[in-house]
């Protein structure tokens, strides 16, 4: 949790009213004449997750340790040749991460920054495998920030053992009869 303390509670009453609705408590908490307001650090990791790879899983596990709440936002991308339907991906990830109370899975079909507002997220998580990923993701992060300056993007570098794994390559391997078990979470194999 992030705590904000103020000595003058009356001077900060307006500031309290202006805080987002993701407060832990709707009432101010007073302790030793300090005004304390606790806010959750909420992040969104958006993607198609088609399929969920070991690289995705690594970023999810690492990000869930950095934030109080992590949403996996499954976007619909009609330009991709999908392995799993949109609804199947949402169901699959909900089942895979059902044991982690810090992780929620939601499907969305809107601008990512609008979805962030809806769930109260102020951070977007992106995984980077290479300098090419960085160039692409930086442009998206800058556009998202222009659309909503309250949302920041956090880049997590892929571990070297996962840097070559992409969902596109995994789908191609599977389409051509190859074994993808070395590239995807073992729980994904149950859905094939």
Rosetta silent file (secondary structure, phi, psi, omega in degrees, C-alpha in Angstrom):
SEQUENCE: XXXXXXXXXXXXXXXXXXXXXXXXXXXXXXXXXXXXXXXXXXXXXXXXXXXXXXXXXXXXXXXXXXXXXXXXXXXXXXXXXXXXXXXXXXXXXXXXXXXXXXXXXXXXXXXXXXXXXXXXXXXXXXXXXXXXXXXXXXXXXXXXXXXXXXXXXXXXXXXXXXXXXXXXXXXXXXXXXXXXXXXXXXXXXXXX
SCORE:     score description
SCORE:     0.000 S_00000001
   1 L     0.000  149.847  174.758    0.000    0.000    0.000 S_00000001
   2 E  -104.687  128.212 -178.286    1.049    3.563   -0.565 S_00000001
   3 E  -111.722  138.972  175.425    0.378    5.875    2.376 S_00000001
   4 E  -118.911  123.927 -179.020    0.070    9.627    2.250 S_00000001
   5 E  -115.405  137.808  178.731    0.321   11.475    5.574 S_00000001
   6 E  -134.289  135.762 -179.582   -0.609   15.098    6.155 S_00000001
   7 L   -76.757  -33.462 -176.422   -0.321   17.016    9.433 S_00000001
   8 L  -102.859   95.031 -174.919   -3.084   19.500    8.661 S_00000001
   9 L   -66.814  -33.443 -179.523   -6.206   17.444    8.071 S_00000001
  10 L   -69.784  -40.048 -179.604   -8.478   20.430    7.411 S_00000001
  11 L   -66.820  -21.583 -176.762   -6.213   21.931    4.761 S_00000001
  12 L  -106.002   11.136 -179.053   -6.179   18.616    2.970 S_00000001
  13 H   -61.757  -42.148  178.118   -9.910   17.852    3.097 S_00000001
  14 H   -62.293  -42.732  178.856  -10.347   18.917   -0.535 S_00000001
  15 H   -58.874  -39.823  178.527   -7.380   16.749   -1.543 S_00000001
  16 H   -62.613  -44.275 -178.878   -9.037   13.763    0.172 S_00000001
  17 H   -63.964  -29.434 -176.109  -12.305   14.359   -1.720 S_00000001
  18 L   -84.514   -5.316 -178.934  -10.417   14.510   -5.030 S_00000001
  19 L   -69.614  153.463  178.930   -8.697   11.137   -4.614 S_00000001
  20 L   -59.950  164.160 -177.270   -9.807    8.276   -6.869 S_00000001
  21 L   -80.878   17.509 -179.524  -12.524    5.932   -5.686 S_00000001
  22 L   -99.209   23.568  178.787  -10.038    3.115   -5.122 S_00000001
  23 E   -67.036  146.962  176.062   -9.455    4.078   -1.528 S_00000001
  24 L   -66.101  -42.836  179.871   -9.276    1.260    0.982 S_00000001
  25 L  -120.905  140.420  177.434  -11.520    3.205    3.317 S_00000001
  26 L   -80.834  -14.307 -179.988  -14.117    5.762    2.331 S_00000001
  27 L  -105.194  143.834  175.885  -13.557    7.584    5.620 S_00000001
  28 L   -64.150  148.386 -179.670  -10.382    9.464    6.561 S_00000001
  29 E  -113.174  122.269 -177.257   -8.247    7.697    9.101 S_00000001
  30 E  -108.072  130.975  179.337   -6.713    9.853   11.803 S_00000001
  31 E  -145.876  120.553  179.974   -3.733    8.668   13.807 S_00000001
  32 L    50.537   45.053  177.509   -1.566   10.894   16.002 S_00000001
  33 L    62.848   18.569  175.259   -2.955   14.002   14.296 S_00000001
  34 E  -109.726  138.051  177.560   -1.863   12.746   10.917 S_00000001
  35 E   -92.325  118.455 -175.324   -4.274   12.366    8.102 S_00000001
  36 E  -120.784  132.923  179.115   -3.546    9.072    6.378 S_00000001
  37 E  -128.904  123.447 -178.836   -5.069    7.856    3.188 S_00000001
  38 E  -102.017  130.984  177.778   -4.228    4.413    1.804 S_00000001
  39 E  -123.284  140.685  174.593   -4.430    3.715   -1.901 S_00000001
  40 L   -76.541  142.639  170.982   -3.938    0.432   -3.685 S_00000001
  41 L   -90.450  108.718 -175.059   -1.293    0.270   -6.385 S_00000001
  42 E  -112.920  131.008 -179.624   -3.273   -1.266   -9.251 S_00000001
  43 E  -125.321  154.076  175.205   -1.694   -2.329  -12.535 S_00000001
  44 E  -118.219  129.332  170.178   -2.993   -3.719  -15.805 S_00000001
  45 E  -108.852   98.705 -178.181   -1.044   -6.193  -17.915 S_00000001
  46 E   -87.648  149.983  176.602   -2.872   -6.072  -21.262 S_00000001
  47 E   176.422  174.105  174.840   -2.423   -8.619  -24.012 S_00000001
  48 L   -90.071  -27.488  178.018   -4.091  -11.219  -26.165 S_00000001
  49 L    49.105   52.297 -174.992   -2.367  -14.093  -24.309 S_00000001
  50 L  -127.903   83.693    0.053   -3.012  -16.427  -27.239 S_00000001
  51 L   -92.611  173.580  173.342   -1.589  -18.632  -25.932 S_00000001
  52 L   -68.020  118.681 -178.198   -0.247  -17.781  -22.476 S_00000001
  53 E   -99.916  171.739  175.379    3.511  -18.358  -22.788 S_00000001
  54 H   -63.428  -32.392  175.815    6.201  -18.929  -20.186 S_00000001
  55 H   -64.150  -44.949  175.286    7.341  -15.373  -20.896 S_00000001
  56 H   -58.093  -48.631 -176.412    3.876  -14.014  -20.084 S_00000001
  57 H   -59.310  -40.548  179.075    3.745  -16.109  -16.939 S_00000001
  58 H   -63.110  -45.201  179.057    7.133  -14.789  -15.776 S_00000001
  59 H   -63.771  -41.810  179.854    6.057  -11.152  -16.261 S_00000001
  60 H   -61.529  -47.483 -178.999    2.744  -11.836  -14.469 S_00000001
  61 H   -63.385  -42.683 -179.938    4.451  -13.436  -11.464 S_00000001
  62 H   -67.593  -43.366 -179.450    7.015  -10.645  -11.185 S_00000001
  63 H   -67.111  -35.218 -179.407    4.445   -7.852  -11.607 S_00000001
  64 H   -65.435  -23.441  175.618    2.083   -9.382   -9.058 S_00000001
  65 L   -81.235  -14.124 -177.564    4.859   -9.003   -6.482 S_00000001
  66 L   -95.804  -20.126 -173.377    5.254   -5.302   -7.310 S_00000001
  67 L  -126.425  158.163  178.441    1.616   -4.220   -7.086 S_00000001
  68 L   -72.757  -33.229 -179.596   -1.282   -4.668   -4.682 S_00000001
  69 E  -143.192  133.217  177.826   -3.593   -5.751   -7.503 S_00000001
  70 E  -123.676  121.420  174.264   -2.753   -6.932  -11.010 S_00000001
  71 E   -97.311  133.405  169.048   -5.366   -7.171  -13.724 S_00000001
  72 E   -96.749  109.741 -178.078   -4.723   -9.335  -16.751 S_00000001
  73 E   -97.807  110.877 -177.615   -6.651   -7.517  -19.450 S_00000001
  74 E   -92.382  109.517 -179.156   -7.383   -9.783  -22.356 S_00000001
  75 E   -90.616  156.105  177.144   -7.924   -7.663  -25.415 S_00000001
  76 L   -98.625  124.088  179.161   -9.588   -8.714  -28.604 S_00000001
  77 L  -123.084   99.984 -175.415   -7.402   -8.330  -31.682 S_00000001
  78 L   -70.411  -15.323 -179.438   -9.328   -9.260  -34.805 S_00000001
  79 L   -81.413  -10.940  179.640   -6.212   -8.886  -36.978 S_00000001
  80 L   -92.567  150.085  175.219   -4.519  -11.876  -35.328 S_00000001
  81 L   -86.573   96.960 -171.359   -5.074  -15.487  -36.311 S_00000001
  82 L   -75.462  143.057  172.021   -6.284  -16.739  -32.926 S_00000001
  83 L   -84.514  -47.014  179.325   -5.617  -20.146  -31.444 S_00000001
  84 L  -113.283  147.110  176.392   -8.222  -19.690  -28.707 S_00000001
  85 L   -67.244  162.535  178.044  -11.418  -17.648  -28.888 S_00000001
  86 H   -54.540  -51.467 -178.608  -11.674  -14.458  -26.825 S_00000001
  87 H   -62.642  -37.665  179.440  -14.066  -16.096  -24.342 S_00000001
  88 H   -65.364  -40.702  178.810  -11.871  -19.208  -24.051 S_00000001
  89 H   -64.155  -41.749  178.178   -8.786  -17.091  -23.231 S_00000001
  90 H   -61.959  -48.419  179.763  -10.680  -15.217  -20.511 S_00000001
  91 H   -61.174  -45.428 -177.721  -11.952  -18.485  -19.012 S_00000001
  92 H   -60.825  -49.436 -178.217   -8.537  -20.167  -19.267 S_00000001
  93 H   -68.292  -33.946  175.375   -6.622  -17.355  -17.545 S_00000001
  94 H   -60.856  -43.399  179.551   -9.282  -17.021  -14.833 S_00000001
  95 H   -68.274  -42.082 -177.941   -8.864  -20.714  -14.056 S_00000001
  96 H   -63.934  -39.840 -176.010   -5.052  -20.618  -14.208 S_00000001
  97 L  -103.346   14.741 -178.505   -4.747  -17.652  -11.820 S_00000001
  98 L   -61.956  -23.882 -178.988   -7.749  -18.408   -9.586 S_00000001
  99 L   -83.824   -4.138 -179.175   -5.410  -19.315   -6.712 S_00000001
 100 L  -110.737  106.837 -176.176   -3.744  -15.894   -6.594 S_00000001
 101 L   -66.801  -15.240  179.430   -5.967  -13.284   -4.875 S_00000001
 102 L   -82.960  -11.809 -175.845   -3.804  -10.414   -6.193 S_00000001
 103 E  -111.400  128.979  173.588   -4.557  -11.323   -9.827 S_00000001
 104 E  -121.576  148.006 -179.538   -7.859  -10.685  -11.598 S_00000001
 105 E  -118.883  127.979  179.126   -8.632  -11.531  -15.210 S_00000001
 106 E  -139.133  140.973  170.702  -10.952   -9.405  -17.345 S_00000001
 107 E   -90.625  148.108  177.066  -11.664   -9.242  -21.045 S_00000001
 108 E  -148.080  152.860 -177.302  -12.035   -5.823  -22.640 S_00000001
 109 L  -134.944   51.025 -177.811  -12.869   -4.352  -26.037 S_00000001
 110 L  -146.978  179.927  174.692  -12.009   -0.676  -25.616 S_00000001
 111 L   -59.571  140.749 -177.843   -9.003    1.611  -25.417 S_00000001
 112 H   -59.360  -41.851  179.924   -6.558    0.354  -22.825 S_00000001
 113 H   -64.830  -33.796  176.328   -6.476    3.704  -20.977 S_00000001
 114 H   -67.805  -39.204  176.979  -10.279    3.675  -20.743 S_00000001
 115 H   -65.675  -37.887  176.212  -10.169    0.168  -19.322 S_00000001
 116 H   -57.182  -46.046  178.868   -7.538    1.351  -16.807 S_00000001
 117 H   -59.464  -42.335 -176.976   -9.936    4.056  -15.616 S_00000001
 118 H   -61.699  -38.839 -176.707  -12.728    1.510  -15.294 S_00000001
 119 H   -97.674   -2.341  178.519  -10.672   -0.792  -13.021 S_00000001
 120 L    81.258   18.688 -179.149   -8.784    1.976  -11.193 S_00000001
 121 L   -82.511  137.733  175.883   -5.359    1.068  -12.602 S_00000001
 122 L  -116.077    5.058  177.885   -2.689    3.766  -12.765 S_00000001
 123 E  -133.822  141.668  172.412    0.038    1.526  -14.187 S_00000001
 124 E  -115.094  129.746  179.488    0.282   -0.502  -17.397 S_00000001
 125 E   -96.787  134.017  174.139    2.744   -3.411  -17.400 S_00000001
 126 E  -135.867  138.003  175.859    4.597   -4.337  -20.565 S_00000001
 127 E   -93.626  139.793  179.543    7.196   -7.029  -21.112 S_00000001
 128 E  -119.444  126.335  177.171   10.195   -6.299  -23.312 S_00000001
 129 L   -98.654  -27.193 -172.319   12.140   -9.018  -25.118 S_00000001
 130 L  -155.444  174.411  176.660   14.333   -6.815  -27.312 S_00000001
 131 H   -63.678  -32.568  177.304   15.201   -3.286  -28.400 S_00000001
 132 H   -62.695  -43.867  175.950   12.585   -3.645  -31.141 S_00000001
 133 H   -58.294  -42.964 -178.072    9.940   -4.309  -28.476 S_00000001
 134 H   -60.757  -46.184 -179.818   11.115   -1.215  -26.605 S_00000001
 135 H   -58.827  -44.617  179.725   10.747    1.056  -29.638 S_00000001
 136 H   -65.984  -50.503 -176.157    7.227   -0.234  -30.293 S_00000001
 137 H   -67.490  -34.304  178.251    6.113   -0.211  -26.646 S_00000001
 138 H   -61.818  -43.248  178.753    7.609    3.229  -25.939 S_00000001
 139 H   -61.328  -42.809  178.499    5.461    4.753  -28.694 S_00000001
 140 H   -65.098  -42.821  179.724    2.328    3.122  -27.279 S_00000001
 141 H   -60.649  -40.852  179.574    3.262    4.236  -23.739 S_00000001
 142 H   -66.618  -40.431  177.894    3.695    7.833  -24.921 S_00000001
 143 H   -66.312  -42.632  177.450    0.331    7.801  -26.694 S_00000001
 144 H   -60.630  -41.039 -179.402   -1.379    6.288  -23.635 S_00000001
 145 H   -66.389  -34.878  176.097    0.213    8.958  -21.448 S_00000001
 146 H   -67.543  -37.348  178.715   -1.079   11.697  -23.774 S_00000001
 147 H   -70.105  -35.064  178.636   -4.576   10.184  -23.563 S_00000001
 148 L  -151.727   99.280 -177.081   -4.381    9.979  -19.760 S_00000001
 149 L   -64.076  -12.554  179.928   -1.381   11.514  -17.935 S_00000001
 150 L   -81.552   -5.737 -177.672   -2.316    9.727  -14.692 S_00000001
 151 L  -108.342  124.992  178.235   -1.358    6.358  -16.205 S_00000001
 152 E  -110.289  151.073  177.330    2.288    5.292  -16.347 S_00000001
 153 E  -103.702  134.037  177.904    3.800    2.328  -18.158 S_00000001
 154 E  -112.527  122.053  179.676    6.197   -0.004  -16.358 S_00000001
 155 E   -97.049  130.534  173.807    8.519   -2.078  -18.553 S_00000001
 156 E  -114.648  127.486 -179.402    9.781   -5.433  -17.316 S_00000001
 157 E   -77.962  132.061  177.502   12.658   -7.018  -19.214 S_00000001
 158 L   -62.788  146.251  172.716   12.119  -10.649  -20.184 S_00000001
 159 L   -69.294  146.611 -175.623   14.438  -13.172  -18.655 S_00000001
 160 H   -52.991  -36.790 -177.832   16.930  -14.420  -21.287 S_00000001
 161 H   -68.857  -14.085 -179.925   15.445  -17.921  -21.363 S_00000001
 162 H  -111.307   -2.415 -171.700   12.061  -16.491  -22.447 S_00000001
 163 L   -62.484  -28.486 -177.630   13.233  -13.710  -24.796 S_00000001
 164 L   -90.091   -7.679 -175.930   12.718  -15.701  -28.011 S_00000001
 165 L   -84.099  122.677  172.509    9.236  -16.960  -27.110 S_00000001
 166 L  -128.828  150.895  178.012    6.338  -15.192  -28.814 S_00000001
 167 H   -60.782  -36.263 -179.934    2.718  -16.240  -29.029 S_00000001
 168 H   -61.490  -47.190  179.749    2.898  -15.914  -32.825 S_00000001
 169 H   -65.195  -40.684  179.204    5.797  -18.380  -33.092 S_00000001
 170 H   -61.573  -42.886  177.766    4.125  -20.765  -30.640 S_00000001
 171 H   -61.935  -39.947  178.656    0.924  -20.742  -32.732 S_00000001
 172 H   -65.212  -41.710  178.332    2.964  -21.485  -35.869 S_00000001
 173 H   -60.303  -47.693 -179.464    4.767  -24.389  -34.179 S_00000001
 174 H   -63.926  -43.246 -179.449    1.452  -25.866  -33.051 S_00000001
 175 H   -59.151  -32.203 -178.572   -0.187  -25.286  -36.448 S_00000001
 176 L   -99.099   19.901  172.190    2.600  -27.285  -38.083 S_00000001
 177 L    82.697   13.234 -178.940    2.380  -30.194  -35.646 S_00000001
 178 L   -84.851  166.736 -179.963    5.261  -29.228  -33.318 S_00000001
 179 L   -90.011  118.617 -178.608    5.503  -29.661  -29.554 S_00000001
 180 L  -101.885    5.727 -174.464    4.849  -26.376  -27.718 S_00000001
 181 L   -62.569  -20.566  178.410    5.118  -27.746  -24.178 S_00000001
 182 L   -82.957   -6.347 -172.729    8.540  -26.112  -23.727 S_00000001
 183 L  -118.174  -15.507 -176.950    7.111  -22.666  -24.463 S_00000001
 184 E  -120.880  157.781  174.297    3.741  -22.469  -22.682 S_00000001
 185 L   -56.984  136.866 -176.632    2.520  -22.825  -19.143 S_00000001
 186 H   -57.271  -29.269 -179.500    1.763  -26.510  -18.537 S_00000001
 187 H   -69.889  -22.864  177.345   -1.830  -25.616  -17.624 S_00000001
 188 H   -67.641  -34.354 -178.606   -2.354  -24.264  -21.165 S_00000001
 189 H   -57.637  -28.850  178.849   -1.689  -27.748  -22.524 S_00000001
 190 L   -67.260  -17.544 -177.610   -4.934  -28.916  -20.890 S_00000001
 191 L   -96.590   -4.190 -178.654   -6.892  -26.609  -23.203 S_00000001
 192 L   -84.685    0.000    0.000   -5.429  -27.893  -26.480 S_00000001
